[in-house]
Amino acid sequence: MEQYKNILENISKYVTLNEEETEKLIGIIRTTKIKKRQFIDQPNYVCQYRNYVVKGSFRSYFIDNEGKEHTVQIAIEDWFVSDFYSYITQTPATLFVEALEDSTIFQMTYDDIEGLCKEIHGLSEYFRITTERAFAFSRKRALSNLSMTAEERYLEILERYPNIVKRVPQKVIASYLGFTPEFLSKIRKNLTSKT
């Protein structure tokens, strides 16, 4: 039970599961080790798993028609990561989901989660809440990209997620924020000169 401590604590922030429900949830979890640069989702394949990051970090991204990468999500411990559109609709993925470090994840299949959610109201509630929060965050990020300067967006991620900025390669941070690594270096240099 100790190995599931983090995910169970995450769930308990939102809902309460009894012992039997907890055992059923643990019964559908598969622990998987992922090497740095390994993909857990790729375009044209249906995303079968909801992935919970136990240890490590990931990014999800797409490649545009000109071959440029655009990072849409960065995930570290205690976060879920997948091509969520593919997972929820069970249609082919459009994103790559790649490990940025050697990582460990808990994987739960779409069918297993759907089955348990029909049976366990608390679990259904948990996934509803976390999906809504992810949607709200995605909407906030889209608005930030439209209304904030590049420097303000960098300062926001620096303030909210200092761990991510320290661990994730700068080219990934730049891609996530919508600019080049060179432009990010310029922003960081400007901020350093202001202090």
Backbone as a printed PyTorch tensor [residue, N CA C, xyz], in Angstrom:
tensor([[[  0.8300,  -1.2190,   0.0000],
         [  0.0000,   0.0000,   0.0000],
         [  0.8630,   1.2680,   0.0000]],

        [[  2.0530,   1.1820,   0.5850],
         [  2.9520,   2.3380,   0.6790],
         [  3.3040,   2.8980,  -0.7010]],

        [[  3.4830,   2.0310,  -1.6990],
         [  3.8670,   2.5120,  -3.0230],
         [  2.7710,   3.3460,  -3.6850]],

        [[  1.5290,   3.2210,  -3.1920],
         [  0.4060,   3.9810,  -3.7650],
         [  0.0600,   5.2220,  -2.9450]],

        [[  0.8860,   5.5190,  -1.9510],
         [  0.6180,   6.6010,  -0.9980],
         [  0.3100,   7.9290,  -1.6940]],

        [[  1.1500,   8.3250,  -2.6720],
         [  0.9650,   9.6420,  -3.2990],
         [ -0.3440,   9.7560,  -4.0630]],

        [[ -0.6660,   8.7560,  -4.8570],
         [ -1.9160,   8.8540,  -5.6230],
         [ -3.1200,   8.8090,  -4.6930]],

        [[ -3.0430,   8.0110,  -3.6250],
         [ -4.1600,   7.9370,  -2.6860],
         [ -4.3210,   9.2490,  -1.9230]],

        [[ -3.2090,   9.9000,  -1.5970],
         [ -3.2810,  11.2210,  -0.9470],
         [ -3.8570,  12.2500,  -1.9110]],

        [[ -3.4690,  12.1590,  -3.1740],
         [ -4.0060,  13.0650,  -4.1870],
         [ -5.5270,  12.9060,  -4.2710]],

        [[ -5.9790,  11.6710,  -4.3280],
         [ -7.4180,  11.3970,  -4.4100],
         [ -8.1300,  11.9050,  -3.1650]],

        [[ -7.5140,  11.7120,  -1.9870],
         [ -8.1760,  12.0910,  -0.7250],
         [ -8.3190,  13.6020,  -0.5570]],

        [[ -7.6270,  14.4010,  -1.3860],
         [ -7.8290,  15.8520,  -1.3610],
         [ -9.2290,  16.2180,  -1.8530]],

        [[ -9.8220,  15.3310,  -2.6570],
         [-11.1020,  15.6510,  -3.2980],
         [-12.2570,  14.7570,  -2.8580]],

        [[-11.9750,  13.4790,  -2.6220],
         [-13.0400,  12.5220,  -2.2750],
         [-12.5200,  11.5150,  -1.2570]],

        [[-13.4460,  10.7690,  -0.6700],
         [-13.0760,   9.7160,   0.2710],
         [-13.4510,   8.3650,  -0.3300]],

        [[-12.4850,   7.4650,  -0.3710],
         [-12.7450,   6.0930,  -0.8090],
         [-12.6290,   5.1810,   0.4070]],

        [[-13.5260,   4.1970,   0.4970],
         [-13.3900,   3.2440,   1.5970],
         [-12.3230,   2.2020,   1.2380]],

        [[-12.0680,   1.3040,   2.1570],
         [-10.9870,   0.3220,   1.9590],
         [-11.2290,  -0.5640,   0.7420]],

        [[-12.4610,  -1.0100,   0.5660],
         [-12.7870,  -1.8880,  -0.5640],
         [-12.6010,  -1.1470,  -1.8960]],

        [[-13.0630,   0.1120,  -1.9340],
         [-12.9190,   0.9210,  -3.1540],
         [-11.4410,   1.1830,  -3.4680]],

        [[-10.6750,   1.4510,  -2.4200],
         [ -9.2370,   1.6670,  -2.5940],
         [ -8.5690,   0.4240,  -3.1620]],

        [[ -8.9380,  -0.7390,  -2.6390],
         [ -8.3700,  -2.0090,  -3.1340],
         [ -8.7180,  -2.2280,  -4.6080]],

        [[ -9.9440,  -1.8960,  -4.9840],
         [-10.3530,  -2.0520,  -6.3850],
         [ -9.5490,  -1.1300,  -7.2990]],

        [[ -9.3100,   0.0960,  -6.8350],
         [ -8.5170,   1.0360,  -7.6170],
         [ -7.0820,   0.5030,  -7.7760]],

        [[ -6.4790,   0.0990,  -6.6840],
         [ -5.1120,  -0.4250,  -6.7330],
         [ -5.0260,  -1.6250,  -7.6760]],

        [[ -6.1130,  -2.3870,  -7.7370],
         [ -6.1590,  -3.5630,  -8.6000],
         [ -6.0480,  -3.2600, -10.0920]],

        [[ -6.3610,  -2.0240, -10.4990],
         [ -6.2850,  -1.6880, -11.9340],
         [ -5.0130,  -0.9160, -12.2940]],

        [[ -4.1910,  -0.6080, -11.2820],
         [ -2.9800,   0.1900, -11.5310],
         [ -1.8260,  -0.7060, -11.9650]],

        [[ -1.1870,  -0.3060, -13.0590],
         [  0.0130,  -0.9890, -13.5320],
         [  1.1890,  -0.0210, -13.3740]],

        [[  2.2320,  -0.4560, -12.6750],
         [  3.4210,   0.3790, -12.4880],
         [  4.3710,   0.1440, -13.6610]],

        [[  4.7900,   1.2370, -14.3070],
         [  5.6390,   1.1360, -15.4890],
         [  6.8320,   2.0760, -15.3520]],

        [[  8.0030,   1.5630, -15.6550],
         [  9.2210,   2.3870, -15.6670],
         [  9.4500,   2.8530, -17.1040]],

        [[  9.7560,   4.1210, -17.2440],
         [  9.9370,   4.7390, -18.5600],
         [ 11.3200,   5.3860, -18.6040]],

        [[ 12.0470,   5.1190, -19.6710],
         [ 13.3720,   5.7100, -19.8390],
         [ 13.2640,   7.1290, -20.4080]],

        [[ 14.2470,   7.9500, -20.0870],
         [ 14.3230,   9.2950, -20.6550],
         [ 14.2460,   9.2100, -22.1790]],

        [[ 13.4550,  10.0840, -22.7800],
         [ 13.2080,  10.1920, -24.2290],
         [ 12.2700,   9.1140, -24.7850]],

        [[ 11.7610,   8.2450, -23.9260],
         [ 10.8010,   7.2270, -24.3770],
         [  9.4120,   7.8610, -24.4570]],

        [[  8.6240,   7.4200, -25.4450],
         [  7.2720,   7.9480, -25.6250],
         [  6.2540,   7.0220, -24.9650]],

        [[  5.2320,   7.6350, -24.3400],
         [  4.1200,   6.8340, -23.8250],
         [  2.8580,   7.0430, -24.6740]],

        [[  2.8410,   8.1040, -25.4630],
         [  1.7780,   8.3280, -26.4520],
         [  2.4320,   8.8780, -27.7180]],

        [[  1.8410,   8.5360, -28.8700],
         [  2.3330,   9.0430, -30.1510],
         [  1.1550,   9.2810, -31.0850]],

        [[  1.3080,  10.2250, -32.0260],
         [  0.2290,  10.4690, -32.9840],
         [ -0.1740,   9.1920, -33.7300]],

        [[ -1.4610,   9.1410, -34.0500],
         [ -2.0880,   8.0650, -34.8270],
         [ -2.3790,   6.7850, -34.0360]],

        [[ -1.9900,   6.7550, -32.7660],
         [ -2.3330,   5.6110, -31.9080],
         [ -3.2840,   6.0960, -30.8270]],

        [[ -4.3220,   5.3360, -30.5480],
         [ -5.2790,   5.7310, -29.5150],
         [ -4.6180,   5.6180, -28.1480]],

        [[ -4.7580,   6.6710, -27.3500],
         [ -4.2010,   6.6980, -25.9960],
         [ -5.0350,   5.7750, -25.1000]],

        [[ -4.4240,   4.7080, -24.6300],
         [ -5.1400,   3.6980, -23.8420],
         [ -5.0890,   3.9410, -22.3390]],

        [[ -4.1380,   4.7800, -21.8900],
         [ -3.9040,   4.9100, -20.4490],
         [ -4.0270,   6.3340, -19.9430]],

        [[ -4.5610,   6.4300, -18.7340],
         [ -4.4300,   7.6460, -17.9390],
         [ -3.1740,   7.4030, -17.1070]],

        [[ -2.1680,   8.2570, -17.2560],
         [ -0.8540,   8.0530, -16.6410],
         [ -0.6400,   9.0350, -15.4940]],

        [[ -0.3340,   8.4890, -14.3310],
         [ -0.0470,   9.2950, -13.1420],
         [  1.4590,   9.2430, -12.8960]],

        [[  2.0950,  10.4090, -12.8050],
         [  3.5510,  10.4590, -12.6410],
         [  3.9170,  10.2150, -11.1730]],

        [[  4.5900,   9.0960, -10.9300],
         [  5.0660,   8.7570,  -9.5900],
         [  6.4250,   9.4180,  -9.3740]],

        [[  7.2840,   9.3130, -10.3790],
         [  8.6450,   9.8720, -10.3030],
         [  9.0640,  10.2550, -11.7140]],

        [[  9.6420,  11.4520, -11.8470],
         [ 10.1300,  11.8610, -13.1560],
         [  9.3680,  13.0440, -13.7240]],

        [[  9.5690,  13.2680, -15.0220],
         [  8.8890,  14.3750, -15.7010],
         [  8.6330,  14.0170, -17.1560]],

        [[  7.6030,  14.6560, -17.7070],
         [  7.1640,  14.3980, -19.0810],
         [  6.7810,  15.7070, -19.7460]],

        [[  6.7190,  15.6580, -21.0640],
         [  6.1060,  16.7510, -21.8150],
         [  5.2310,  16.1520, -22.8940]],

        [[  4.1530,  16.8370, -23.2260],
         [  3.3630,  16.4600, -24.3980],
         [  3.5040,  17.6010, -25.4000]],

        [[  3.6410,  17.2130, -26.6730],
         [  3.8770,  18.2280, -27.6980],
         [  3.3870,  17.7300, -29.0480]],

        [[  3.2450,  18.6860, -29.9790],
         [  2.9490,  18.3250, -31.3650],
         [  3.9750,  19.0070, -32.2550]],

        [[  4.0700,  18.5180, -33.4630],
         [  4.9970,  19.0840, -34.4480],
         [  4.1620,  19.6860, -35.5690]],

        [[  4.3890,  20.9700, -35.8430],
         [  3.5890,  21.6370, -36.8780],
         [  4.1040,  21.2780, -38.2840]],

        [[  3.4410,  21.8230, -39.3000],
         [  3.7740,  21.4990, -40.6960],
         [  5.1820,  21.9200, -41.1020]],

        [[  5.7680,  22.8460, -40.3400],
         [  7.1280,  23.2990, -40.6370],
         [  8.1710,  22.5530, -39.8100]],

        [[  7.7210,  21.5560, -39.0310],
         [  8.6490,  20.7550, -38.2430],
         [  8.9950,  21.3420, -36.8820]],

        [[  8.2800,  22.3800, -36.4790],
         [  8.5390,  23.0260, -35.1890],
         [  7.7370,  22.3390, -34.0860]],

        [[  8.3890,  22.1000, -32.9380],
         [  7.7200,  21.4660, -31.8010],
         [  7.0180,  22.5150, -30.9430]],

        [[  5.8130,  22.1730, -30.4770],
         [  5.0330,  23.0420, -29.5920],
         [  4.6320,  22.2300, -28.3610]],

        [[  5.2040,  22.5690, -27.2140],
         [  4.9110,  21.8570, -25.9660],
         [  3.5880,  22.3620, -25.4080]],

        [[  2.6590,  21.4440, -25.1430],
         [  1.3540,  21.8430, -24.6180],
         [  1.1720,  21.4790, -23.1450]],

        [[  1.9870,  20.5630, -22.6330],
         [  1.9050,  20.2170, -21.2140],
         [  3.2690,  19.7550, -20.7280]],

        [[  3.5750,  20.1290, -19.5010],
         [  4.7220,  19.6010, -18.7730],
         [  4.1500,  18.9880, -17.5090]],

        [[  4.6200,  17.7980, -17.1600],
         [  4.0930,  17.1240, -15.9700],
         [  5.2300,  16.5690, -15.1280]],

        [[  5.0970,  16.7330, -13.8190],
         [  6.0520,  16.1670, -12.8680],
         [  5.2810,  15.3020, -11.8690]],

        [[  5.9350,  14.8940, -10.8040],
         [  5.3200,  14.0180,  -9.8140],
         [  3.9510,  14.5280,  -9.3630]],

        [[  3.0420,  13.5750,  -9.2010],
         [  1.7020,  13.8330,  -8.6660],
         [  0.7630,  14.4680,  -9.6950]],

        [[  1.1500,  14.4560, -10.9800],
         [  0.3010,  14.9750, -12.0470],
         [ -0.0420,  13.8460, -13.0060]],

        [[ -1.1380,  13.9970, -13.7020],
         [ -1.5030,  13.0740, -14.7700],
         [ -0.9690,  13.6160, -16.0900]],

        [[ -0.5840,  12.7090, -16.9850],
         [ -0.1200,  13.1230, -18.3040],
         [ -0.5610,  12.0860, -19.3360]],

        [[ -1.0960,  12.5600, -20.4320],
         [ -1.5380,  11.7220, -21.5570],
         [ -1.9110,  12.6770, -22.6780]],

        [[ -2.2270,  12.1290, -23.8400],
         [ -2.9280,  12.9190, -24.8440],
         [ -4.3910,  12.8020, -24.4200]],

        [[ -4.8500,  13.7580, -23.6100],
         [ -6.1540,  13.6200, -22.9650],
         [ -7.3100,  13.6120, -23.9620]],

        [[ -7.1820,  14.3500, -25.0550],
         [ -8.2590,  14.3240, -26.0480],
         [ -8.4030,  12.9190, -26.6100]],

        [[ -7.2870,  12.3080, -26.9570],
         [ -7.3060,  10.9360, -27.4690],
         [ -7.8570,   9.9760, -26.4280]],

        [[ -7.4190,  10.1470, -25.1900],
         [ -7.8570,   9.2620, -24.1050],
         [ -9.3730,   9.3600, -23.8800]],

        [[ -9.8650,  10.5860, -23.7790],
         [-11.2880,  10.7890, -23.4630],
         [-12.1900,  10.3680, -24.6220]],

        [[-11.7640,  10.6700, -25.8650],
         [-12.6070,  10.3490, -27.0290],
         [-12.2980,   8.9770, -27.6210]],

        [[-11.1900,   8.3690, -27.1840],
         [-10.7250,   7.0890, -27.7270],
         [-10.5740,   7.1510, -29.2500]],

        [[ -9.9670,   8.2660, -29.6900],
         [ -9.6230,   8.4710, -31.0940],
         [ -8.1010,   8.6200, -31.2000]],

        [[ -7.5310,   8.4890, -32.4080],
         [ -6.0670,   8.5630, -32.5340],
         [ -5.4790,   9.8530, -31.9630]],

        [[ -4.3550,   9.7040, -31.2960],
         [ -3.6570,  10.8250, -30.6710],
         [ -3.0740,  11.7680, -31.7200]],

        [[ -2.8790,  13.0170, -31.3140],
         [ -2.1960,  14.0030, -32.1490],
         [ -0.9100,  14.4750, -31.4750]],

        [[ -0.7160,  14.0600, -30.2170],
         [  0.4380,  14.5100, -29.4390],
         [  1.4420,  13.3890, -29.1970]],

        [[  2.6910,  13.7950, -29.0580],
         [  3.7280,  12.9280, -28.5190],
         [  3.7610,  13.1940, -27.0130]],

        [[  3.8600,  12.1550, -26.1960],
         [  4.0950,  12.3390, -24.7570],
         [  5.4040,  11.6270, -24.4530]],

        [[  6.4100,  12.4190, -24.0460],
         [  7.7880,  11.9510, -23.9300],
         [  8.3180,  12.1490, -22.5160]],

        [[  9.0630,  11.1620, -22.0160],
         [  9.7280,  11.2920, -20.7170],
         [ 10.9370,  12.2110, -20.8560]],

        [[ 11.0400,  13.1800, -19.9510],
         [ 12.1850,  14.0820, -19.9300],
         [ 13.2770,  13.5730, -18.9970]],

        [[ 12.9230,  12.6180, -18.1510],
         [ 13.8500,  11.9820, -17.2110],
         [ 13.4710,  10.5100, -17.1410]],

        [[ 14.3500,   9.6780, -16.6100],
         [ 13.9300,   8.3150, -16.2790],
         [ 12.7900,   8.4520, -15.2800]],

        [[ 11.6890,   7.7650, -15.5270],
         [ 10.4640,   8.0120, -14.7710],
         [  9.7520,   6.7220, -14.3980]],

        [[  8.8460,   6.8460, -13.4380],
         [  7.9380,   5.7660, -13.0660],
         [  6.5230,   6.3260, -13.1140]],

        [[  5.6240,   5.5840, -13.7470],
         [  4.2300,   6.0270, -13.8240],
         [  3.2940,   4.9110, -13.3990]],

        [[  2.1160,   5.3130, -12.9420],
         [  1.0080,   4.3820, -12.7420],
         [  0.1230,   4.5250, -13.9730]],

        [[ -0.1890,   3.3940, -14.6070],
         [ -1.0550,   3.4190, -15.7760],
         [ -2.3670,   2.7150, -15.4730]],

        [[ -3.4610,   3.3570, -15.8920],
         [ -4.7970,   2.7910, -15.7270],
         [ -5.4920,   2.8700, -17.0730]],

        [[ -6.0200,   1.7440, -17.5530],
         [ -6.6410,   1.7570, -18.8730],
         [ -7.9760,   2.4940, -18.8530]],

        [[ -8.3460,   2.9840, -20.0190],
         [ -9.6200,   3.6720, -20.1930],
         [-10.7700,   2.7670, -19.7410]],

        [[-10.7760,   1.5200, -20.2210],
         [-11.8690,   0.6070, -19.8830],
         [-11.9340,   0.3150, -18.3910]],

        [[-10.7690,   0.1250, -17.7590],
         [-10.7600,  -0.1430, -16.3130],
         [-11.2960,   1.0410, -15.5210]],

        [[-10.8640,   2.2490, -15.8830],
         [-11.3460,   3.4330, -15.1590],
         [-12.8370,   3.6360, -15.3850]],

        [[-13.2720,   3.4990, -16.6330],
         [-14.7010,   3.6680, -16.9110],
         [-15.5370,   2.6730, -16.1120]],

        [[-15.0750,   1.4270, -16.0560],
         [-15.7910,   0.4070, -15.2930],
         [-15.8570,   0.7440, -13.8150]],

        [[-14.7370,   1.1510, -13.2380],
         [-14.7210,   1.4910, -11.8080],
         [-15.5360,   2.7420, -11.5140]],

        [[-15.5050,   3.7130, -12.4170],
         [-16.2670,   4.9470, -12.1890],
         [-17.7770,   4.6850, -12.1730]],

        [[-18.2310,   3.6840, -12.9180],
         [-19.6590,   3.3250, -12.8910],
         [-20.0230,   2.6790, -11.5570]],

        [[-19.0450,   2.0490, -10.9650],
         [-19.2580,   1.3050,  -9.7180],
         [-18.9810,   2.1460,  -8.4650]],

        [[-17.9890,   3.0410,  -8.5410],
         [-17.5440,   3.8050,  -7.3700],
         [-17.7640,   5.2930,  -7.6250]],

        [[-18.8000,   5.8360,  -6.9880],
         [-19.1520,   7.2430,  -7.2110],
         [-17.9860,   8.1770,  -6.8750]],

        [[-17.2760,   7.9220,  -5.7670],
         [-16.1690,   8.7870,  -5.3510],
         [-15.0770,   8.8690,  -6.4040]],

        [[-14.7920,   7.7610,  -7.0390],
         [-13.7550,   7.7360,  -8.0750],
         [-14.2170,   8.5230,  -9.3100]],

        [[-15.4790,   8.3450,  -9.6590],
         [-16.0490,   9.1090, -10.7720],
         [-15.9550,  10.6010, -10.4830]],

        [[-16.2680,  10.9630,  -9.2480],
         [-16.2070,  12.3640,  -8.8100],
         [-14.7640,  12.8870,  -8.8860]],

        [[-13.8180,  12.0800,  -8.4480],
         [-12.4020,  12.4730,  -8.4850],
         [-11.9440,  12.7640,  -9.9200]],

        [[-12.2400,  11.8670, -10.8350],
         [-11.8050,  12.0810, -12.2160],
         [-12.5520,  13.2450, -12.8590]],

        [[-13.8090,  13.4690, -12.4680],
         [-14.5420,  14.6400, -12.9680],
         [-13.8590,  15.9210, -12.4960]],

        [[-13.5370,  15.9840, -11.2100],
         [-12.9140,  17.1840, -10.6400],
         [-11.5500,  17.4440, -11.2820]],

        [[-10.7260,  16.4080, -11.3840],
         [ -9.3800,  16.6240, -11.9380],
         [ -9.4330,  16.9840, -13.4260]],

        [[-10.4030,  16.4280, -14.1450],
         [-10.5590,  16.7830, -15.5600],
         [-11.0190,  18.2300, -15.6960]],

        [[-11.9560,  18.6470, -14.8440],
         [-12.4240,  20.0380, -14.8790],
         [-11.2940,  20.9990, -14.5350]],

        [[-10.4840,  20.6500, -13.5510],
         [ -9.3590,  21.5040, -13.1610],
         [ -8.3430,  21.6130, -14.3150]],

        [[ -8.0870,  20.4980, -14.9850],
         [ -7.1580,  20.5180, -16.1200],
         [ -7.7080,  21.4170, -17.2330]],

        [[ -9.0250,  21.3300, -17.4740],
         [ -9.6510,  22.1730, -18.4910],
         [ -9.5490,  23.6440, -18.1060]],

        [[ -9.8230,  23.9530, -16.8330],
         [ -9.7570,  25.3410, -16.3620],
         [ -8.3330,  25.8890, -16.4960]],

        [[ -7.3480,  25.0720, -16.1410],
         [ -5.9630,  25.5030, -16.2600],
         [ -5.6080,  25.7520, -17.7250]],

        [[ -6.0610,  24.8650, -18.6030],
         [ -5.7990,  25.0110, -20.0290],
         [ -6.3920,  26.3260, -20.5570]],

        [[ -7.5990,  26.6460, -20.0880],
         [ -8.2450,  27.9010, -20.5010],
         [ -7.4630,  29.1110, -19.9820]],

        [[ -7.0210,  29.0330, -18.7300],
         [ -6.2330,  30.1360, -18.1460],
         [ -4.9290,  30.3300, -18.9260]],

        [[ -4.3040,  29.2250, -19.2840],
         [ -3.0480,  29.3030, -20.0410],
         [ -3.2800,  29.9680, -21.4000]],

        [[ -4.3620,  29.6010, -22.0750],
         [ -4.6800,  30.2100, -23.3780],
         [ -4.8740,  31.7160, -23.2250]],

        [[ -5.5680,  32.1410, -22.1690],
         [ -5.7780,  33.5720, -21.9340],
         [ -4.4670,  34.2810, -21.6120]],

        [[ -3.6070,  33.6360, -20.8270],
         [ -2.2910,  34.2170, -20.5030],
         [ -1.4860,  34.4390, -21.7740]],

        [[ -1.5340,  33.4610, -22.6880],
         [ -0.7920,  33.5890, -23.9430],
         [ -1.2870,  34.7650, -24.7720]],

        [[ -2.5720,  35.1000, -24.6360],
         [ -3.1480,  36.1960, -25.4090],
         [ -2.9870,  37.5510, -24.7230]],

        [[ -2.9430,  37.5520, -23.3910],
         [ -3.0000,  38.8280, -22.6710],
         [ -1.7110,  39.2480, -21.9710]],

        [[ -0.7570,  38.3380, -21.8160],
         [  0.4590,  38.6650, -21.0770],
         [  1.6630,  38.7620, -22.0200]],

        [[  2.6390,  39.5510, -21.6010],
         [  3.8760,  39.6230, -22.3760],
         [  4.6600,  38.3300, -22.1600]],

        [[  5.6530,  38.1080, -23.0090],
         [  6.5070,  36.9200, -22.8830],
         [  7.1910,  36.8970, -21.5200]],

        [[  7.6780,  38.0500, -21.0830],
         [  8.3500,  38.1260, -19.7760],
         [  7.3740,  37.7960, -18.6440]],

        [[  6.1490,  38.3160, -18.7190],
         [  5.1430,  38.0310, -17.6860],
         [  4.8040,  36.5450, -17.6370]],

        [[  4.7210,  35.9080, -18.8050],
         [  4.4230,  34.4680, -18.8490],
         [  5.5600,  33.6650, -18.2190]],

        [[  6.7990,  34.0650, -18.4980],
         [  7.9420,  33.3730, -17.8930],
         [  7.9370,  33.5640, -16.3710]],

        [[  7.6960,  34.7980, -15.9170],
         [  7.6610,  35.0660, -14.4700],
         [  6.5490,  34.2700, -13.7840]],

        [[  5.4140,  34.1190, -14.4800],
         [  4.3040,  33.3590, -13.9120],
         [  4.6830,  31.8860, -13.7140]],

        [[  5.2930,  31.2770, -14.7220],
         [  5.6820,  29.8650, -14.5840],
         [  6.7970,  29.7230, -13.5400]],

        [[  7.6830,  30.7060, -13.4760],
         [  8.7730,  30.6950, -12.4920],
         [  8.2140,  30.7450, -11.0720]],

        [[  7.1870,  31.5650, -10.8840],
         [  6.5760,  31.7110,  -9.5500],
         [  5.7310,  30.4880,  -9.1760]],

        [[  4.9220,  30.0240, -10.1180],
         [  4.0040,  28.9150,  -9.8140],
         [  4.6920,  27.5600,  -9.7780]],

        [[  5.6970,  27.3650, -10.6360],
         [  6.3240,  26.0440, -10.7650],
         [  7.8520,  26.1440, -10.7840]],

        [[  8.4620,  26.6230,  -9.7000],
         [  9.9230,  26.7540,  -9.7020],
         [ 10.6360,  25.4130,  -9.9190]],

        [[ 10.0470,  24.3230,  -9.4410],
         [ 10.6280,  22.9820,  -9.6330],
         [ 10.7410,  22.6280, -11.1100]],

        [[  9.6950,  22.9590, -11.8620],
         [  9.6870,  22.6450, -13.2940],
         [ 10.7990,  23.4150, -14.0000]],

        [[ 10.9160,  24.6920, -13.6920],
         [ 11.9140,  25.5320, -14.3560],
         [ 13.3300,  25.0220, -14.0550]],

        [[ 13.5340,  24.4900, -12.8480],
         [ 14.8560,  23.9700, -12.4790],
         [ 15.1550,  22.6280, -13.1480]],

        [[ 14.1470,  21.8020, -13.3590],
         [ 14.3560,  20.4300, -13.8300],
         [ 14.2430,  20.2350, -15.3330]],

        [[ 13.4100,  21.0170, -15.9630],
         [ 13.0720,  20.7850, -17.3690],
         [ 14.0110,  21.5980, -18.2660]],

        [[ 14.4850,  21.0130, -19.3740],
         [ 15.3660,  21.7610, -20.2800],
         [ 14.7480,  23.0890, -20.7240]],

        [[ 15.6020,  24.1120, -20.8320],
         [ 15.1190,  25.4440, -21.1940],
         [ 14.4110,  25.4700, -22.5470]],

        [[ 14.8380,  24.6040, -23.4860],
         [ 14.1650,  24.5930, -24.8000],
         [ 12.7210,  24.1150, -24.6640]],

        [[ 12.4490,  23.2440, -23.6810],
         [ 11.0730,  22.7800, -23.4340],
         [ 10.2570,  23.8990, -22.7920]],

        [[ 10.8460,  24.6080, -21.8300],
         [ 10.1590,  25.7510, -21.2020],
         [  9.8280,  26.7920, -22.2690]],

        [[ 10.7950,  27.0970, -23.1270],
         [ 10.5770,  28.0820, -24.1960],
         [  9.4400,  27.6320, -25.1130]],

        [[  9.4600,  26.3660, -25.5140],
         [  8.4200,  25.8280, -26.3900],
         [  7.0480,  25.9170, -25.7180]],

        [[  6.9920,  25.6140, -24.4320],
         [  5.7380,  25.6790, -23.6690],
         [  5.2050,  27.1130, -23.6190]],

        [[  6.1240,  28.0710, -23.4990],
         [  5.7280,  29.4790, -23.4060],
         [  5.5150,  30.1300, -24.7690]],

        [[  5.8780,  29.4020, -25.8450],
         [  5.5910,  29.8950, -27.1910],
         [  6.6820,  30.7330, -27.8190]],

        [[  7.9210,  30.5590, -27.3450],
         [  8.9930,  31.2770, -28.0080],
         [ 10.2570,  30.4260, -28.1040]],

        [[ 11.3070,  30.9860, -28.7310],
         [ 12.5300,  30.2170, -28.9790],
         [ 13.4040,  30.1810, -27.7240]],

        [[ 14.2970,  29.1920, -27.6240],
         [ 15.2320,  29.1480, -26.4950],
         [ 16.1020,  30.4140, -26.4150]],

        [[ 16.4500,  30.9710, -27.5780],
         [ 17.2660,  32.1840, -27.6100],
         [ 16.5110,  33.3640, -26.9930]],

        [[ 15.2060,  33.4450, -27.3030],
         [ 14.3910,  34.5240, -26.7480],
         [ 14.2440,  34.3390, -25.2360]],

        [[ 14.1080,  33.1010, -24.7860],
         [ 14.0280,  32.8290, -23.3450],
         [ 15.3320,  33.2530, -22.6630]],

        [[ 16.4710,  32.9620, -23.2890],
         [ 17.7700,  33.3770, -22.7240],
         [ 17.8280,  34.8950, -22.5780]],

        [[ 17.3010,  35.5950, -23.5890],
         [ 17.2820,  37.0600, -23.5580],
         [ 16.4150,  37.5640, -22.3990]],

        [[ 15.2490,  36.9400, -22.2110],
         [ 14.3630,  37.3260, -21.1040],
         [ 15.0640,  37.1080, -19.7660]],

        [[ 15.6890,  35.9420, -19.6200],
         [ 16.3710,  35.6260, -18.3610],
         [ 17.5150,  36.6080, -18.1000]],

        [[ 18.2250,  36.9670, -19.1480],
         [ 19.3280,  37.9300, -19.0240],
         [ 18.7940,  39.3000, -18.5800]],

        [[ 17.6860,  39.7230, -19.1990],
         [ 17.0550,  41.0100, -18.8320],
         [ 16.6040,  41.0170, -17.3820]],

        [[ 16.0270,  39.9090, -16.9440],
         [ 15.5470,  39.8120, -15.5490],
         [ 16.7120,  39.8520, -14.5750]],

        [[ 17.8130,  39.1940, -14.9280],
         [ 19.0020,  39.1840, -14.0740],
         [ 19.5780,  40.5890, -13.9510]],

        [[ 19.5810,  41.3370, -15.0490],
         [ 20.1510,  42.6940, -15.0160],
         [ 19.2830,  43.6530, -14.2060]],

        [[ 17.9920,  43.3260, -14.0220],
         [ 17.0810,  44.1820, -13.2410],
         [ 17.2820,  43.9900, -11.7450]],

        [[ 17.8630,  42.8410, -11.3340],
         [ 18.0170,  42.5790,  -9.8930],
         [ 19.3340,  43.0700,  -9.3520]]])
